[in-house]
């Protein structure tokens, strides 16, 4: 499972964002890629954000809701 974390040197809120809990729902992973592109070009001023673009990797590869399990 790929996990990407952006952290500021300044204390602040912590956020985790997950995508593709269901393998046939691609929009979350795409939105995470866009957010990471933004953070790659801009500074996070406080806190941290952690991204898990694809939670259910097998289902994502098969473009199925839950393979072998629905992680809902």
The 8 nearest C-alpha neighbors of each residue, nearest first, counted from 0:
[[1, 2, 54, 56, 53, 51, 55, 52],
 [0, 2, 51, 3, 52, 53, 54, 50],
 [3, 1, 51, 50, 0, 4, 49, 52],
 [4, 2, 50, 49, 51, 1, 5, 52],
 [3, 5, 49, 48, 50, 6, 2, 47],
 [4, 6, 48, 47, 49, 3, 7, 43],
 [7, 5, 47, 46, 4, 48, 8, 43],
 [6, 8, 45, 9, 46, 43, 44, 47],
 [7, 9, 6, 10, 45, 46, 44, 43],
 [10, 8, 45, 7, 46, 11, 44, 6],
 [11, 9, 46, 45, 8, 7, 12, 47],
 [46, 10, 12, 45, 9, 13, 47, 7],
 [11, 13, 46, 47, 14, 45, 10, 48],
 [14, 12, 47, 46, 48, 11, 15, 49],
 [13, 15, 48, 49, 47, 16, 12, 46],
 [16, 14, 49, 48, 50, 17, 13, 51],
 [15, 17, 50, 49, 51, 14, 18, 48],
 [18, 16, 51, 52, 50, 15, 54, 53],
 [17, 19, 27, 52, 28, 53, 20, 54],
 [18, 20, 53, 21, 22, 54, 24, 28],
 [19, 21, 54, 55, 18, 22, 70, 53],
 [22, 20, 64, 19, 23, 24, 65, 55],
 [59, 21, 23, 58, 64, 63, 19, 62],
 [22, 24, 62, 63, 64, 21, 25, 59],
 [25, 23, 22, 19, 21, 26, 27, 64],
 [24, 26, 28, 27, 23, 19, 29, 22],
 [27, 25, 29, 28, 24, 30, 19, 18],
 [28, 26, 18, 30, 29, 25, 19, 31],
 [27, 29, 52, 18, 31, 30, 26, 25],
 [28, 30, 26, 32, 27, 31, 25, 33],
 [31, 29, 33, 27, 32, 28, 26, 34],
 [30, 32, 34, 28, 33, 29, 52, 35],
 [33, 31, 29, 35, 30, 34, 36, 28],
 [32, 34, 30, 36, 31, 35, 37, 29],
 [35, 33, 31, 37, 36, 32, 30, 38],
 [36, 34, 38, 32, 37, 33, 39, 31],
 [37, 35, 39, 33, 34, 38, 32, 40],
 [36, 38, 34, 35, 40, 39, 41, 33],
 [37, 39, 41, 35, 40, 36, 34, 42],
 [40, 38, 36, 37, 41, 35, 42, 34],
 [39, 41, 38, 37, 36, 42, 35, 43],
 [42, 40, 38, 39, 37, 43, 36, 44],
 [43, 41, 44, 38, 40, 39, 7, 37],
 [42, 44, 7, 45, 41, 6, 38, 5],
 [43, 45, 7, 42, 9, 46, 8, 6],
 [46, 44, 9, 11, 7, 10, 43, 47],
 [11, 47, 45, 12, 10, 7, 13, 6],
 [48, 46, 6, 13, 5, 7, 14, 12],
 [47, 49, 14, 5, 15, 13, 4, 6],
 [48, 50, 4, 15, 3, 14, 16, 5],
 [51, 49, 16, 3, 2, 15, 52, 17],
 [50, 52, 17, 2, 53, 1, 18, 54],
 [53, 51, 18, 28, 17, 50, 31, 54],
 [54, 52, 19, 18, 51, 55, 56, 28],
 [53, 55, 20, 19, 56, 18, 51, 52],
 [56, 54, 20, 58, 57, 53, 22, 59],
 [55, 57, 59, 58, 53, 54, 60, 22],
 [58, 56, 60, 59, 55, 66, 61, 22],
 [57, 59, 22, 66, 63, 61, 65, 60],
 [22, 60, 58, 62, 56, 57, 61, 55],
 [59, 61, 57, 58, 62, 56, 22, 63],
 [60, 62, 58, 63, 59, 57, 22, 66],
 [63, 61, 23, 59, 22, 60, 58, 64],
 [64, 62, 23, 58, 22, 61, 65, 66],
 [65, 63, 21, 22, 23, 58, 66, 69],
 [66, 64, 69, 68, 58, 63, 21, 67],
 [67, 65, 58, 68, 57, 63, 64, 69],
 [66, 68, 65, 69, 58, 57, 64, 63],
 [69, 67, 66, 65, 70, 58, 64, 55],
 [68, 70, 65, 71, 66, 64, 21, 67],
 [71, 69, 68, 20, 65, 21, 55, 54],
 [70, 69, 20, 21, 65, 68, 64, 55]]
